[in-house]
Amino acid sequence: MILRTSLVVGLLFAHAGAWAKEQPLPMPLADNLPVEVYFDQPELGIYYKASSASAKSVAGNGLVGSLVALGLQAKTERGGEAAVVPIRDRLIDYSFGKAFEPILRARIASEGLSPAPSTVWTRVSPSTYEEVGLLPARALTLHPYYAVSEDFRQLTVILDAMVVDRMLLPKQKMKFEQPFHHRYQFIYTLTEATPAEASTWAALPADMLASLLERAGQQVMDMMAYDFGGEGRAQWGVKIPKTEVTLGELSLKGREERRGDQWVWIRTKEDGLEVLSGHQPLTPELLAGGAAASPATAGGTP
């Protein structure tokens, strides 16, 4: 059976200014690019398929780093928070943030972004006039997240990348503009032969789950480097055909941009946001044979 898969994630921006339309960016963005990484996720999250309305929601509370929603809905509101507990228990001694930070720092320098970026890793987004005044006027803000889908069919790592311009105005007012926002995500999908249940993920060894997440982290960083390079930039704003891309049992809609033995990258547009998604089907054979040894390696960029 062909699986038709789409993980739509709504992002709720919290800011006081209007976002500008995407604008041309220099290459590289800057020689010493300020990079701010906002991460405050204590455990594996749960995704639901956000509605168009929620994806376009805006709150007037704080700066863009306050990802109040990011397409998430507490599973308690949907009556199933307990279902994900066995997977979280399997990862009880694992910190995605600690694992992803060295991956990000090792891969953040690139010809399209910056040869010598300055990276700050933080949990809290600045929101006051004084706090914003201490920040650079322009920065690349990154927002990583990892989650399982509400139907337990998919395990995903996401990286939202935004170029943010900040301006301090008289009378303690602030203005923010966002000339760029793309999303990079890598999605493992259980094939039809594998039960889409929390117990399937919870049965995997902890080091296998950790390896899957870290390899997905490598992939999203490779996607971002590719996207900001010459080849990726040439695709920005280009109309994306609704063509079918297949990989094993997966059937996806979008434009194929890279392919490996067991994974594929496709570009889509979701609620006006360009999304570069990597996909890897997880077959029973891969899971039984140690999926962490052979799934998507970070070799997406040559």
JODA-V73545 format. One record per pair of residues at least 4 apart in sequence whose C-alpha atoms are under 7 Angstrom apart, sorted by the first residue. I is the first residue (numbers start at 0). J is the second residue. Records with the same first field share a line. If there is no record, write none. Layout:
I = J  J
//
This chain:
0 = 248
1 = 248  249  250
2 = 248  249  250
3 = 249  250  251
4 = 250  251
6 = 48
7 = 48  49
8 = 48  49  69  70
9 = 49  53  54  69  70
10 = 54  68  69  70
11 = 54  55  56  57  66  67  68  69
12 = 57  58  63  66
13 = 57  58  59  60  61  62  63  65  66
14 = 58  59  60  61  62  63
15 = 59  174
16 = 174  175  176
17 = 175  176
18 = 175  176  177
19 = 176  177  178
20 = 178
21 = 178  179
22 = 178  179
24 = 28
26 = 111  112
27 = 110  111  112  113
28 = 32  111  112  113
29 = 112  113
30 = 113  114  115
31 = 113  115  116  117
32 = 113  115  116  117  138
33 = 116  117  118  138  139
34 = 116  117  118  119  138  139  140
35 = 118  119  120  138  139  140  141
36 = 119  120  121  140  141  142
37 = 64  120  121  122  123  141  142
38 = 121  122  142  143
39 = 122
42 = 87
43 = 87  145  146
44 = 145  146  147
45 = 71  146  147  148  149
46 = 70  71  146  147  148  149
47 = 70  71  72  148  149
49 = 53  54  70
50 = 54
51 = 55  270
52 = 56
54 = 70
61 = 65  126
62 = 124  125  126
64 = 124
65 = 124
74 = 78  79  80
75 = 79  80
82 = 197
83 = 87  197
84 = 88
85 = 89  201
86 = 90  197  200  201
87 = 91
89 = 201  205
90 = 205
94 = 98
95 = 99
96 = 100
98 = 213
99 = 103  213  216
100 = 104
101 = 105
102 = 106  217
103 = 107  220
106 = 220
108 = 112  113  114  115  116
109 = 113  114  224
110 = 114  228
111 = 224  227  228
112 = 227
125 = 130  131
126 = 130  131
127 = 131
128 = 132  171  173
129 = 133
132 = 167
136 = 164  165  166
137 = 163  164  165
138 = 162  163  164
139 = 160  161  162  163
140 = 160  161  162  163
141 = 158  159  160  161
142 = 158  159  160
143 = 157  158  159
144 = 156  157  158
145 = 155  156  157
146 = 154  155  156
147 = 151  153  154  155
148 = 152  153  154
150 = 195
151 = 195  196  197
152 = 188  189  195
153 = 186  187  188  189
154 = 186  187  188
155 = 184  185  186  187
156 = 184  185  186  212  215  216
157 = 183  184  185
158 = 182  183  184  219
159 = 181  182  183
160 = 180  181  182
161 = 177  179  180  181
162 = 177  178  179  180
163 = 175  176  177  178
164 = 175  176  177
165 = 174  175  176
166 = 173  174  175
167 = 172  173  174
168 = 172  173
181 = 272  273  274
182 = 273  274  275
183 = 219  222  223  274  275  276
184 = 219  275  276  277
185 = 215  218  219  276  277  278
186 = 277  278  279
187 = 278  279  280  281
188 = 279  280  281
189 = 193  195  280  281  282
190 = 248  280  281  282
192 = 283
193 = 283
194 = 199
195 = 199
197 = 201
198 = 202
203 = 207  208
204 = 208
205 = 209
206 = 210
207 = 211  289  290  291
208 = 212
209 = 213
210 = 214  291
211 = 215  291
212 = 216
213 = 217
214 = 218  295  296  297
215 = 219
216 = 220
217 = 221  297
218 = 222  297  299
219 = 223
220 = 224
221 = 225  297  299  300
222 = 226
223 = 227
224 = 228
225 = 230  231  300
226 = 231  232
227 = 231  232
228 = 232
229 = 233
231 = 235
239 = 253  254  267
240 = 253  254
241 = 252  253
242 = 252  253  254
243 = 250  251  252  253
244 = 250  251  252  253  255
245 = 249  250  251
246 = 250
249 = 280
253 = 265  266  267
254 = 265  266  267
255 = 264  265  266
256 = 264  265
257 = 263  264  299
258 = 262  263  264
259 = 263
261 = 279  294  295
262 = 277  278  279  295
263 = 277  278  279
264 = 275  276  277  278
265 = 275  276  277
266 = 274  275  276
267 = 273  274  275
268 = 272  273  274
269 = 273
279 = 295
281 = 285  286
282 = 286
283 = 287
284 = 288
285 = 289  290
286 = 290
290 = 294
//
